[in-house]
Amino acid sequence: MAAALLTVWSCDTAVSRNDELTAAEQAVDTHNYRGAQTACDRLLEQSAGEPLSAAQYGRLSLLFMRLSEIDAEHENVGQATQCYLKAFDADADSARAYYSSLPLEMSSYVEMMASLSRAITSPADISDDSWCETDSIPATDSHEH
């Protein structure tokens, strides 16, 4: 009986989260950015206790990217990138399938999140000076003409 109740609760949670994501997407589409931002922030906060699915993190990442064009650019891009990483942590195959199924107009968002996530997960080794080339123009005597 307890397992059945847990399954029903899990399904209800997934449905309500999908409904919240849909409502946030509609809010962005109708220029209700404050409502969309509040919904996205709430979903991300709630996901700390009960993680989202890969596709849900994917949808949330795109919402944050869309919101970054309106307000709080750096914060929203950061949140989007964290959702992108969480999508792959949740289920890499599902995340790959989700992001590869998006329409072309979303590709710039995905490329940016992918680039930022690579920088986060594989930062350059700055202990090796080879990443920073020195000035290769030789110094000349200023008295020569």
Secondary structure in CASP SS format (residue, H / E / C, confidence):
PFRMAT SS
TARGET T0000
AUTHOR 0000-0000-0000
METHOD secondary structure of the structure
MODEL  1
M C 1.00
A H 1.00
A H 1.00
A H 1.00
L H 1.00
L H 1.00
T H 1.00
V H 1.00
W H 1.00
S H 1.00
C H 1.00
D H 1.00
T H 1.00
A H 1.00
V H 1.00
S H 1.00
R H 1.00
N H 1.00
D H 1.00
E H 1.00
L H 1.00
T H 1.00
A H 1.00
A H 1.00
E H 1.00
Q H 1.00
A H 1.00
V H 1.00
D H 1.00
T C 1.00
H C 1.00
N C 1.00
Y H 1.00
R H 1.00
G H 1.00
A H 1.00
Q H 1.00
T H 1.00
A H 1.00
C H 1.00
D H 1.00
R H 1.00
L H 1.00
L H 1.00
E H 1.00
Q H 1.00
S C 1.00
A C 1.00
G C 1.00
E C 1.00
P C 1.00
L C 1.00
S C 1.00
A H 1.00
A H 1.00
Q H 1.00
Y H 1.00
G H 1.00
R H 1.00
L H 1.00
S H 1.00
L H 1.00
L H 1.00
F H 1.00
M H 1.00
R H 1.00
L H 1.00
S H 1.00
E C 1.00
I C 1.00
D C 1.00
A C 1.00
E H 1.00
H H 1.00
E H 1.00
N H 1.00
V H 1.00
G H 1.00
Q H 1.00
A H 1.00
T H 1.00
Q H 1.00
C H 1.00
Y H 1.00
L H 1.00
K H 1.00
A H 1.00
F H 1.00
D H 1.00
A H 1.00
D C 1.00
A H 1.00
D H 1.00
S H 1.00
A H 1.00
R H 1.00
A H 1.00
Y H 1.00
Y H 1.00
S H 1.00
S C 1.00
L C 1.00
P C 1.00
L H 1.00
E H 1.00
M H 1.00
S H 1.00
S H 1.00
Y H 1.00
V H 1.00
E H 1.00
M H 1.00
M H 1.00
A H 1.00
S H 1.00
L H 1.00
S H 1.00
R H 1.00
A H 1.00
I H 1.00
T H 1.00
S C 1.00
P C 1.00
A C 1.00
D C 1.00
I C 1.00
S C 1.00
D C 1.00
D H 1.00
S H 1.00
W H 1.00
C C 1.00
E C 1.00
T C 1.00
D C 1.00
S C 1.00
I C 1.00
P C 1.00
A C 1.00
T C 1.00
D C 1.00
S C 1.00
H C 1.00
E C 1.00
H C 1.00
END
